[in-house]
């Protein structure tokens, strides 16, 4: 009976120590989607058909690129990586080229993908409480048209362009974990359009969410909405537009959690609790003996 009571007390103590037995995770996702382009002829009688042509500005033909990377750093500071990427051919008729990159390593994953009207990045870092890893990291990113280089489009004369779409961001952490855990997601889309400085039209979309265990940061956050940009070419020749930043990015990282009590610790707790209960019982017996009439 005393041993059962000692084991019950041990269970309570180890519960207070924080061992949950559940995997810990950080995750993030970012996407730009339902992207559409609508042309309006501002001068129907000028004999010029409205036209939108995408251009990389280079002889080589990369159109859309995506990168997915995951890594695990163990207790000996040894890092293991998995990397995947894609680079799809440029198309004068479409902003995006379809493709997918995916990396996975022991429960940690990253995916970067694009279709003809969307690009999405997701990252999930997961680790078991008893893992000896120091950290796990996942990052995913998609660029539209010529990663890190100018790229853009040509809009025909006397034509207006309406660019519309939607964005979605989400990031979350588990309730418990290491102090350095965090997840971040962001989307950016910057466009400059016009024949010269006098006609320059600038638009920008920049949204992000960040969660972490640092002071002032939430454990979960999300953001979503619509965007719409209008451009007007009132000239008699085609004008050029340039995409500056055009990217979706997601990253998640998780550190080594406080380990659960292992078998030796459990045994010591049980023996300690058992000794405490024995001492209490001996004290109660001694007090009872002293109180007996002589």
Secondary structure, 3 states (H helix, E strand, C coil): CHHHHHHHHHHHHHHHCCCCCCCEEEEEEEEEEEEEEEEEECCCCCCCCCCEEEECCCCCCEEEEEEEEEEEECCCCCEEEEEEEEEEECCCCCCCCCEEEEEEECCEEEEEEECCCCEEEEEEEEECCCCCCCEEEEEEEEEECCCCCCEEEEECCCEEEEEEEEEEEEEEECCCCCCCCEEEEEEEEEEEECCCHHHCEEEEEEEEEEEECCCCCCCEEEEEEEEEEEEEECCCCCEEEEEEEEEEEEEEEEECCCCCCCHHHHHHHHHHHHHHHHHHHHHHHHHHHHCCCC
